[in-house]
Amino acid sequence: MAQFSEVVRIEAAIKNKNVKELEWSLWYCRMRQAVPSARPADVRYWSGVEEKVSAVLAPPVAVKVYPVKKKREGRGLGMGPVGEEDGG
């Protein structure tokens, strides 16, 4: 079974990560979901394709890692060295 040219165009946009084509793909997916005669299966299919396109268009933001200061030993509440002279 041959695929529709729009589906081939969307798959090529995802593969090549072409921003302009991905934006068109988002529009097309949303338009196909908004058609009054769309069947529930069609809406599910096009919403899945929309999620794929959105994931490629806006990749997840990397979590920022802040530098951590090294803590000096023997500092803090009651964390000092315990010696035999203290009766410890």
Long-range contacts (C-beta under 8 A, 24 or more apart in sequence): 10-49, 10-53, 13-53, 14-52, 14-53, 14-56, 17-56, 19-57, 22-53, 22-56, 22-57, 23-57, 25-49, 25-53, 26-50, 26-53, 26-54, 26-57, 29-53
